[in-house]
Amino acid sequence: MSKQWSKLVLLGNIIALVYFCTENDIEHYHLRKEGIITRAYIYKIGSSGKGPIPRYRFYIKGVEYKGFTISDTKVKVGDTITIRYLEKDPNVNESETYFK
């Protein structure tokens, strides 16, 4: 493999790394600035090695969307939480407590 090819591969990997590391930050920026606030219902409490992971669902124009939160750890199934979502893509959503 030539030196130029190696440099191009390295540059491509760096660009991909930067994109994947900042994608979540960009979504959170848009949620903070443009996010629409609504209520979501806790339907399940999952778990990880670090503790409980509440999963929530909410409905926009009759369509169900889901998410999870690591910032609302004291909730139980049936509770409601406040979330933000992007109007253009409600799959991008986050608990309001994440932003506090």
C-alpha positions in Angstrom: 0.0 0.0 0.0 1.4 3.4 -1.0 2.0 6.2 1.5 -0.7 8.3 -0.1 -3.3 5.6 0.2 -2.4 5.0 3.9 -2.8 8.7 4.5 -6.2 8.8 2.8 -7.4 5.8 4.8 -6.1 7.4 8.0 -7.9 10.7 7.1 -11.1 8.8 6.4 -11.0 7.1 9.7 -10.4 10.3 11.5 -13.4 12.0 9.8 -15.6 9.0 10.6 -14.5 9.1 14.3 -15.2 12.8 14.6 -18.6 12.4 13.0 -19.7 9.5 15.2 -18.3 11.3 18.3 -20.2 14.5 17.6 -23.4 13.2 16.1 -25.1 12.8 19.5 -23.9 16.3 20.6 -25.4 17.8 17.4 -28.8 16.1 18.1 -28.8 17.3 21.6 -28.0 20.9 20.4 -31.1 20.7 18.1 -33.2 19.2 20.8 -32.3 22.0 23.2 -32.9 24.7 20.6 -35.8 23.3 18.6 -37.2 20.4 20.6 -40.9 20.1 21.3 -41.9 19.3 24.8 -44.4 16.5 25.5 -45.1 13.8 28.0 -44.0 10.2 27.7 -45.0 7.1 29.6 -42.6 4.7 31.3 -43.5 1.2 29.9 -40.5 -0.8 31.0 -37.5 -0.7 33.2 -34.5 -2.3 31.6 -31.1 -2.8 33.2 -27.5 -2.5 32.5 -24.3 -3.1 34.4 -24.6 0.5 35.6 -28.2 0.4 36.8 -31.8 0.8 35.7 -32.7 2.1 32.2 -36.3 3.3 32.0 -37.8 3.0 28.6 -40.6 5.4 27.5 -43.1 5.8 24.7 -45.0 8.7 23.4 -47.3 9.4 20.5 -47.2 12.1 17.8 -50.1 12.2 15.4 -51.1 8.7 16.3 -47.6 7.2 15.7 -45.8 5.6 18.6 -42.2 6.6 19.3 -39.9 5.1 22.0 -36.8 6.2 23.9 -34.9 5.5 27.0 -33.4 7.7 29.7 -30.4 7.4 32.0 -31.2 10.7 33.8 -34.6 9.6 35.3 -33.6 6.6 37.3 -36.1 6.8 40.1 -39.2 6.4 38.0 -41.4 3.2 37.8 -43.6 1.7 35.1 -46.7 3.8 34.6 -45.0 7.1 35.5 -44.9 10.0 33.1 -41.8 12.1 32.3 -41.3 15.2 30.2 -39.3 14.7 27.0 -38.2 16.8 24.0 -38.3 15.5 20.4 -37.5 17.0 17.0 -40.6 17.7 15.0 -38.9 16.6 11.8 -37.8 13.3 13.4 -39.5 12.3 16.7 -37.1 9.3 16.8 -34.6 11.9 18.0 -35.8 12.5 21.6 -34.4 12.8 25.1 -35.7 13.2 28.6 -36.1 16.8 29.8 -34.0 16.1 32.9 -31.0 15.4 30.6 -30.9 19.1 29.9 -31.0 20.3 33.5 
